[in-house]
Amino acid sequence: MSTIQDTMKQRMSFGILGCDPGPTHTAAVYVFLVCDDDNQYKVAEVIGTYFPNERVDDLQRFFHSRESIYQLFLAVEICGAQFKMVGASVFDTAAMGGVVRHLCRPNVDGIYCMRSSEWRHALTGQGNARAPIVYDEIKRFFAPTGGGNDPYKGIAAKPGPLWQMFEAGKGGNAEHLKDALGCALGLTMVNFRSGQSPEQYRRTW
């Protein structure tokens, strides 16, 4: 079975479905990455969705529409609450992460699980990076083609590359979608940031 490390070494195009499970709702962002002439990966497509956990089967649409010639990987943010008191919401979040992995396993070429601090460090160099820093690093993968004050988001008349994702996150949920996207993109940055293999985050169960 293919790994994301081998896929990137070969400069192949591939997709990642990033997921940020929650106790009641889950954010998911699909990104399709292509390698440019400078051997740098850029995002050619991004699609976000935010849904109540009862509708987890909505993830199937990402698999039905994918091009089978490309590799597709799953990147899931997992709970990291070691040595802390946790409540029911943490256990529900962990359980939902398992549901997402079980649903996606037959449809992806590999599953990778990262704590928030792990993908934030891979993406930004700071394990405790705040949302503005995370968003700044996310924007590096895109061209500022939209209108308005944020050309990465854009406006209805001139949408940017992240317009659809922000629309899916209306109602105060955009940060969850940014985290799902950050988890996906952070996975691609592990080797660059630390010199280590992203395969340390691969799960075969």
TIZA-257754 format. One record per residue: z, x, y of N, C-alpha, C in turn; residue number from 1. Coordinates in Angstrom, 1 decimal. Atoms other than C-alpha are relative to their C-alpha. Layout:
BEGIN
n.c3 n.c1 n.c2 ca.c3 ca.c1 ca.c2 c.c3 c.c1 c.c2 n
Z X Y Z X Y Z X Y NUM $
...
END
This chain:
BEGIN
n.c3 n.c1 n.c2 ca.c3 ca.c1 ca.c2 c.c3 c.c1 c.c2 n
0.0 0.8 -1.2 0.0 0.0 0.0 0.0 0.9 1.2 1 $
0.2 -0.7 -1.2 -0.9 1.2 3.5 1.4 0.1 0.8 2 $
-1.2 -0.1 -0.9 1.8 2.4 5.9 -0.5 0.1 1.4 3 $
0.4 -0.1 -1.4 1.7 2.3 9.7 -0.2 1.4 0.4 4 $
0.2 -1.4 -0.3 2.1 6.1 9.8 -1.4 0.4 -0.4 5 $
1.4 -0.4 0.5 -1.1 6.6 7.7 -1.1 -0.6 0.9 6 $
0.9 0.7 -0.8 -2.9 4.0 9.7 -0.2 0.6 1.3 7 $
0.1 -0.6 -1.3 -2.1 5.6 13.0 -0.6 1.4 -0.1 8 $
0.6 -1.3 0.2 -3.0 9.1 11.7 -1.5 0.0 -0.1 9 $
1.4 0.1 0.2 -6.4 7.9 10.8 -0.7 -0.7 1.2 10 $
0.4 0.6 -1.2 -6.7 6.3 14.3 -0.7 -1.3 -0.2 11 $
0.6 1.3 0.3 -7.5 2.9 12.8 0.6 -1.1 0.8 12 $
-0.5 1.2 -0.7 -7.2 -0.4 14.6 0.9 -0.8 -1.0 13 $
-0.9 0.8 0.8 -4.4 -2.6 13.3 0.8 -1.0 0.8 14 $
-0.8 1.0 -0.7 -2.2 -5.5 14.1 1.5 0.1 -0.4 15 $
-1.4 0.1 0.3 1.6 -5.9 14.4 0.5 -1.3 0.5 16 $
-0.7 1.2 -0.4 3.6 -9.1 14.4 1.4 0.3 0.3 17 $
-1.4 -0.2 -0.3 6.8 -8.5 16.3 0.8 -1.2 0.1 18 $
-0.9 1.2 0.0 9.7 -10.9 15.8 1.4 0.3 0.5 19 $
-1.3 -0.1 -0.4 12.9 -11.4 17.5 0.7 -1.3 -0.4 20 $
-0.6 1.3 0.5 14.8 -14.0 15.4 1.3 -0.3 0.8 21 $
-1.2 0.4 -0.6 17.6 -16.0 16.9 0.7 -1.0 -0.8 22 $
-0.8 1.0 0.8 20.3 -18.5 15.7 -0.7 -1.3 0.0 23 $
0.7 1.3 0.0 18.2 -21.5 16.7 -1.5 0.1 0.3 24 $
1.5 -0.2 -0.3 14.8 -20.2 17.9 -0.4 1.4 -0.3 25 $
0.5 -1.4 0.2 12.6 -17.2 17.2 -1.2 0.2 0.9 26 $
1.1 -0.5 -0.7 10.2 -15.3 19.3 -0.9 0.9 -0.8 27 $
1.0 -0.8 0.8 7.0 -13.8 17.8 -1.1 0.3 0.9 28 $
1.1 -0.4 -0.8 4.3 -11.8 19.4 -0.9 0.8 -0.9 29 $
1.0 -0.8 0.7 1.1 -10.6 17.7 -0.7 0.9 0.9 30 $
0.8 -0.9 -0.8 -0.6 -7.5 19.1 -1.0 0.7 -0.9 31 $
1.0 -0.8 0.7 -3.8 -5.9 18.0 -0.3 1.2 0.8 32 $
0.2 -1.3 -0.7 -4.1 -2.2 18.8 -1.2 0.7 -0.4 33 $
1.1 -0.8 0.3 -7.1 -0.1 19.1 0.2 1.4 0.6 34 $
-0.2 -1.4 -0.4 -7.4 3.7 19.6 -1.2 0.3 1.0 35 $
1.1 -0.2 -0.9 -9.4 4.7 22.7 -0.6 1.4 -0.2 36 $
0.7 -1.3 0.1 -11.6 7.8 23.3 1.0 1.2 0.2 37 $
-1.0 -1.1 -0.2 -8.5 9.8 24.3 1.1 0.0 -1.1 38 $
-1.0 0.1 1.1 -6.7 9.0 21.0 1.3 -0.6 0.4 39 $
-1.2 0.7 -0.4 -4.3 6.7 22.8 -0.2 -1.5 -0.4 40 $
0.1 1.4 0.4 -3.5 3.3 21.4 0.2 -1.0 1.2 41 $
-0.1 1.0 -1.0 -4.0 0.3 23.7 0.0 -1.4 -0.7 42 $
0.0 1.4 0.6 -3.4 -3.4 23.1 -1.2 -0.7 0.4 43 $
1.2 0.7 -0.3 -6.6 -5.3 22.8 0.2 -1.5 0.0 44 $
-0.3 1.4 0.1 -5.0 -8.7 22.1 1.5 -0.2 -0.1 45 $
-1.4 0.4 0.1 -1.6 -10.3 22.5 0.2 -1.5 0.0 46 $
-0.2 1.4 0.1 -0.5 -13.7 21.4 1.5 -0.3 -0.3 47 $
-1.4 0.2 0.1 3.1 -15.0 21.8 0.3 -1.5 -0.4 48 $
-0.4 1.3 0.3 4.9 -18.0 20.4 1.6 0.0 -0.1 49 $
-1.4 0.2 0.1 8.5 -19.3 20.7 0.3 -1.3 -0.6 50 $
-0.1 1.2 0.7 9.6 -21.9 18.3 1.4 -0.2 -0.6 51 $
-1.3 0.2 0.7 12.7 -23.6 16.8 -0.1 0.4 -1.4 52 $
0.0 -0.6 1.3 13.7 -22.1 13.5 -0.5 -0.9 -1.1 53 $
0.5 1.0 1.0 12.9 -25.3 11.6 -1.6 0.1 -0.1 54 $
1.5 0.0 0.0 9.2 -24.6 12.5 -0.5 1.4 -0.3 55 $
0.4 -1.4 0.3 9.1 -21.0 11.1 -1.4 0.1 -0.7 56 $
1.3 0.0 0.6 6.0 -22.0 9.1 -1.1 0.2 1.1 57 $
1.0 -0.2 -1.0 4.2 -21.8 12.5 -0.6 1.4 0.0 58 $
0.5 -1.4 0.1 3.9 -18.0 11.8 -1.2 0.1 -0.8 59 $
1.1 -0.1 0.9 1.3 -18.8 9.2 -1.3 0.1 0.8 60 $
1.3 0.1 -0.7 -1.3 -19.3 11.9 -0.5 1.5 0.4 61 $
0.4 -1.4 -0.2 -1.2 -15.5 12.6 -0.8 0.6 -1.2 62 $
0.6 -0.6 1.2 -2.2 -14.8 9.0 -1.3 -0.7 -0.3 63 $
1.2 0.7 0.3 -4.9 -17.5 8.7 -1.1 0.4 1.0 64 $
1.0 -0.4 -1.0 -6.7 -16.2 11.8 -0.3 1.5 0.0 65 $
0.2 -1.4 -0.1 -6.5 -12.5 11.1 -1.3 0.5 -0.7 66 $
1.1 -0.6 0.7 -9.4 -10.3 10.2 0.5 0.9 -1.1 67 $
-0.6 -0.7 1.2 -8.7 -9.1 6.7 -0.4 1.4 -0.1 68 $
0.4 -1.4 0.2 -10.4 -5.8 7.2 1.0 0.9 0.7 69 $
-1.0 -0.8 -0.7 -7.5 -4.7 9.5 1.3 -0.1 -0.7 70 $
-1.4 0.0 0.5 -4.0 -3.7 8.4 0.8 -0.9 1.0 71 $
-0.9 0.8 -0.8 -1.3 -6.0 9.6 1.5 0.3 -0.5 72 $
-1.4 -0.3 0.3 2.4 -5.1 9.8 1.0 -0.9 0.7 73 $
-1.0 0.8 -0.6 5.6 -6.9 10.6 1.1 0.9 0.5 74 $
-1.1 -0.7 -0.5 8.2 -5.5 12.9 1.1 -1.0 0.4 75 $
-1.0 1.0 -0.2 11.5 -7.4 13.0 1.2 0.6 0.6 76 $
-1.2 -0.5 -0.5 14.5 -6.9 15.2 1.2 -0.5 -0.8 77 $
-1.2 0.5 0.8 17.7 -7.0 13.1 1.3 0.2 0.7 78 $
-1.3 -0.1 -0.6 21.3 -7.4 14.0 0.6 1.4 -0.1 79 $
-0.7 -1.2 0.0 23.3 -4.4 14.9 1.4 -0.2 0.6 80 $
-1.4 0.3 -0.6 27.0 -5.4 15.3 1.1 0.7 -0.8 81 $
-1.0 -0.7 0.8 28.8 -2.7 13.4 1.3 0.2 0.8 82 $
-1.3 -0.2 -0.6 32.5 -2.5 14.2 0.3 -1.0 1.1 83 $
-0.2 1.0 -1.0 32.3 -5.6 16.4 0.3 -1.4 -0.7 84 $
-0.3 1.3 0.5 33.7 -9.1 15.9 -1.3 -0.8 0.3 85 $
1.2 0.8 -0.2 30.8 -11.5 15.3 0.3 -1.5 -0.3 86 $
-0.1 1.4 0.2 30.4 -15.2 15.3 -1.1 -0.6 -0.9 87 $
1.0 0.7 0.9 28.3 -17.8 13.4 -1.4 0.3 0.5 88 $
1.4 -0.2 -0.5 25.3 -17.1 15.7 -0.6 1.3 -0.6 89 $
0.5 -1.3 0.6 25.0 -13.5 14.4 -0.4 -0.2 -1.4 90 $
0.3 0.2 1.4 25.1 -14.6 10.8 -1.3 -0.9 -0.1 91 $
1.2 0.8 0.0 22.5 -17.3 11.6 -1.3 0.8 0.3 92 $
1.1 -0.9 -0.4 20.3 -14.7 13.3 -0.4 0.9 -1.1 93 $
0.3 -0.8 1.2 20.5 -12.4 10.3 -0.7 -0.8 -1.1 94 $
0.6 0.8 1.0 19.7 -15.2 8.0 -1.5 -0.3 0.3 95 $
1.4 0.3 -0.4 16.6 -16.1 10.0 -0.9 1.2 -0.1 96 $
0.8 -1.2 0.2 15.5 -12.5 9.9 -0.5 0.1 -1.4 97 $
0.4 0.0 1.5 15.5 -12.8 6.1 -1.1 -1.0 -0.3 98 $
1.0 1.1 0.2 13.5 -16.1 6.3 -1.4 0.5 0.5 99 $
1.2 -0.5 -0.6 10.9 -14.4 8.5 -0.7 1.0 -1.0 100 $
0.5 -1.1 0.9 10.6 -11.4 6.1 -0.6 -0.7 -1.2 101 $
0.4 0.7 1.2 10.3 -13.7 3.1 -1.3 -0.7 0.2 102 $
1.2 0.7 -0.3 7.6 -15.8 4.7 -1.2 0.9 0.2 103 $
1.1 -0.9 -0.3 5.6 -12.9 5.9 -0.4 1.0 -1.1 104 $
0.3 -1.0 0.9 5.8 -10.6 3.0 -1.3 -0.1 -0.8 105 $
1.2 0.1 0.8 2.8 -11.9 1.0 -1.2 0.2 0.9 106 $
1.2 0.0 -0.9 0.6 -11.7 4.2 -0.1 1.3 0.8 107 $
0.0 -1.2 -0.8 1.4 -8.3 5.6 -0.1 1.3 -0.9 108 $
0.1 -1.2 0.7 0.8 -4.7 4.6 1.3 0.9 0.0 109 $
-1.3 -0.8 0.0 4.3 -3.5 5.4 1.0 -0.7 1.0 110 $
-1.0 0.6 -0.9 7.6 -4.8 6.9 0.9 1.1 0.5 111 $
-0.9 -1.0 -0.6 9.7 -2.7 9.3 1.1 -0.7 0.8 112 $
-1.2 0.7 -0.6 13.2 -3.6 10.5 0.7 1.0 0.9 113 $
-0.6 -0.9 -1.0 14.7 -2.0 13.7 1.1 -0.8 0.8 114 $
-1.0 0.5 -0.9 17.9 -2.6 15.6 -0.5 0.0 1.4 115 $
0.4 0.0 -1.4 17.6 -3.4 19.3 0.0 1.4 0.6 116 $
-0.2 -1.3 -0.6 18.9 0.1 20.2 -1.1 1.0 -0.6 117 $
1.0 -0.9 0.6 16.3 1.7 17.8 -1.3 -0.1 0.6 118 $
1.3 0.2 -0.6 13.2 0.1 19.1 0.0 0.3 1.5 119 $
-0.1 -0.3 -1.4 14.4 0.5 22.7 -0.1 1.5 0.2 120 $
0.1 -1.4 -0.1 14.9 4.2 22.2 -1.4 0.5 -0.3 121 $
1.4 -0.5 0.4 11.5 4.6 20.5 -1.0 -0.3 1.2 122 $
0.9 0.4 -1.1 9.8 2.7 23.4 0.3 0.7 1.3 123 $
-0.3 -0.5 -1.4 11.7 4.0 26.4 0.7 1.3 0.0 124 $
-0.8 -1.2 0.0 13.8 7.0 25.3 1.4 -0.3 0.2 125 $
-1.4 0.4 -0.3 17.0 5.0 26.0 0.3 -1.1 -0.9 126 $
-0.4 1.0 0.9 18.7 3.1 23.3 0.6 -1.3 0.6 127 $
-0.7 1.1 -0.7 20.5 0.9 25.9 -0.9 -0.4 1.2 128 $
0.9 0.3 -1.1 17.4 0.4 28.1 0.1 -1.5 0.4 129 $
0.0 1.3 -0.5 17.6 -2.7 30.3 -1.4 -0.6 0.0 130 $
1.3 0.8 0.0 14.9 -5.4 30.5 -1.1 0.6 0.9 131 $
1.1 -0.5 -0.9 13.1 -3.9 33.6 -0.6 1.3 -0.5 132 $
0.5 -1.2 0.6 12.8 -0.5 31.9 -0.9 -0.3 -1.2 133 $
0.8 0.4 1.2 11.5 -2.1 28.7 -1.3 -0.5 0.5 134 $
1.3 0.6 -0.4 8.9 -4.1 30.6 -0.9 1.1 0.6 135 $
0.8 -1.0 -0.6 7.8 -1.0 32.5 -0.8 0.8 -1.1 136 $
0.6 -0.8 1.1 7.1 0.8 29.2 -1.1 -0.9 -0.7 137 $
0.9 0.9 0.6 5.4 -2.3 27.7 -1.3 0.0 0.8 138 $
1.2 0.1 -0.8 3.0 -2.4 30.7 -0.9 1.2 -0.2 139 $
0.9 -1.2 0.2 1.7 1.1 29.8 -1.1 -0.2 -1.0 140 $
1.0 0.3 1.0 -0.2 -0.4 26.9 -1.1 -0.9 0.5 141 $
0.9 0.9 -0.5 -2.1 -2.7 29.2 -0.7 0.4 1.3 142 $
0.6 -0.2 -1.3 -4.5 -2.7 32.1 0.4 -1.1 1.0 143 $
-0.5 1.0 -1.0 -3.3 -4.5 35.3 -1.2 -0.8 0.6 144 $
1.3 0.7 -0.4 -6.2 -7.0 35.5 0.3 -1.4 0.6 145 $
-0.3 1.3 -0.5 -4.4 -10.1 36.7 0.3 -0.1 1.5 146 $
-0.3 0.1 -1.4 -3.7 -11.5 40.1 1.5 -0.2 0.3 147 $
-1.4 0.2 -0.4 -0.5 -12.1 42.0 0.9 1.2 0.1 148 $
-0.9 -1.1 -0.1 2.6 -9.9 42.3 0.1 0.9 -1.2 149 $
-0.1 -0.7 1.2 2.6 -8.9 38.7 -1.4 -0.1 -0.7 150 $
1.3 0.1 0.6 -1.0 -8.1 37.6 0.0 0.1 -1.5 151 $
0.0 0.0 1.4 0.1 -7.7 34.0 0.3 -1.4 -0.5 152 $
-0.2 1.4 0.3 1.3 -11.3 33.9 -1.2 -0.8 0.6 153 $
1.1 0.7 -0.7 -1.2 -12.6 36.5 0.4 -1.4 0.4 154 $
-0.2 1.4 -0.5 -1.6 -16.1 37.8 -1.1 -0.9 -0.7 155 $
0.9 0.9 0.8 -3.4 -19.2 36.4 -1.5 0.3 0.4 156 $
1.4 -0.2 -0.4 -6.5 -18.5 38.5 -0.5 1.4 -0.4 157 $
0.5 -1.4 0.5 -6.6 -14.8 37.4 1.1 0.5 -0.9 158 $
-1.1 -0.4 0.9 -4.4 -14.3 34.3 -0.1 1.5 -0.3 159 $
-0.1 -1.4 0.4 -3.3 -10.8 33.3 0.0 0.0 -1.5 160 $
0.0 -0.1 1.5 -3.2 -9.5 29.7 1.2 -0.6 -0.7 161 $
-1.2 0.6 0.6 0.3 -10.9 29.2 0.3 -1.5 0.4 162 $
-0.2 1.3 -0.5 -0.3 -14.3 30.7 0.4 -1.0 -1.1 163 $
-0.2 0.9 1.1 -0.4 -16.2 27.4 1.5 0.1 -0.5 164 $
-1.4 -0.2 0.5 2.9 -14.6 26.3 1.0 -0.6 1.0 165 $
-1.0 0.6 -0.9 4.7 -15.6 29.5 -0.1 -1.5 0.0 166 $
0.1 1.4 0.1 3.3 -19.1 29.2 0.8 -0.6 -1.2 167 $
-0.7 0.4 1.2 4.7 -19.3 25.7 1.5 0.1 0.2 168 $
-1.4 -0.2 -0.3 8.1 -18.2 27.1 0.5 -0.8 1.2 169 $
-0.5 0.8 -1.1 8.3 -20.8 29.8 1.3 -0.7 -0.3 170 $
-1.2 0.6 0.3 11.7 -22.3 30.2 1.2 1.0 -0.2 171 $
-1.1 -1.0 0.1 13.7 -19.1 30.3 0.0 0.8 -1.2 172 $
0.1 -0.7 1.3 12.5 -17.6 27.0 -0.9 1.2 0.0 173 $
0.9 -1.1 0.0 10.2 -14.9 28.2 0.6 1.3 -0.4 174 $
-0.7 -1.2 0.3 12.8 -12.2 27.7 0.0 0.2 -1.6 175 $
0.0 -0.1 1.5 12.9 -13.0 23.9 -1.4 0.5 -0.4 176 $
1.4 -0.4 0.4 9.1 -12.6 23.7 -0.2 1.4 0.4 177 $
0.1 -1.4 -0.4 9.3 -9.3 25.6 0.7 0.9 -1.0 178 $
-0.7 -0.8 1.0 11.8 -8.1 23.0 -0.8 0.0 -1.3 179 $
0.9 0.0 1.2 9.5 -9.2 20.2 -1.1 1.0 0.2 180 $
1.1 -0.9 -0.3 6.7 -7.3 21.8 0.5 1.4 0.1 181 $
-0.6 -1.4 -0.1 8.9 -4.3 22.6 0.3 0.6 -1.4 182 $
-0.2 -0.5 1.4 9.9 -4.1 18.9 -1.2 0.4 -0.7 183 $
1.3 -0.4 0.6 6.3 -4.1 17.8 -0.5 1.3 0.6 184 $
0.6 -1.2 -0.6 5.2 -1.5 20.3 0.9 1.2 -0.2 185 $
-0.9 -1.1 0.3 8.4 0.6 19.8 -0.3 0.6 -1.4 186 $
0.3 -0.6 1.4 7.4 1.0 16.1 -1.1 1.0 0.1 187 $
1.2 -0.9 -0.1 4.2 2.7 17.2 0.4 1.3 0.7 188 $
-0.4 -1.1 -0.8 6.2 5.1 19.3 1.1 0.9 -0.6 189 $
-1.1 -0.7 0.7 8.8 6.4 16.8 -0.3 1.5 -0.1 190 $
0.3 -1.4 0.2 7.0 9.6 15.9 -0.1 0.8 1.3 191 $
0.2 -0.7 -1.3 6.1 10.4 19.5 1.4 0.3 0.7 192 $
-1.3 -0.1 -0.7 9.7 9.8 20.7 0.9 1.0 -0.7 193 $
-1.1 -0.8 0.7 11.7 11.5 18.0 -0.6 1.0 -1.0 194 $
0.6 -0.9 1.0 9.2 13.4 15.8 0.3 -0.5 -1.4 195 $
-0.3 0.5 1.3 10.4 11.3 12.9 -1.0 -1.1 -0.4 196 $
1.0 1.0 0.5 8.4 8.9 10.7 0.5 -1.4 0.2 197 $
-0.4 1.4 0.0 8.4 5.2 11.3 0.4 -0.6 -1.3 198 $
-0.2 0.5 1.3 8.6 4.8 7.6 1.5 -0.1 -0.4 199 $
-1.4 0.1 0.2 12.4 5.2 7.8 0.5 -1.5 0.2 200 $
-0.3 1.4 -0.2 12.4 1.6 9.0 -0.7 -1.0 -0.9 201 $
0.7 0.9 0.9 10.2 0.2 6.3 1.0 -0.6 -1.1 202 $
-0.7 0.7 1.0 11.7 -2.3 3.9 -0.9 -0.6 -1.1 203 $
0.8 0.5 1.1 10.4 -3.1 0.5 0.6 -1.2 -0.7 204 $
-0.6 1.2 0.5 12.6 -6.1 -0.1 0.2 -1.0 1.1 205 $
END
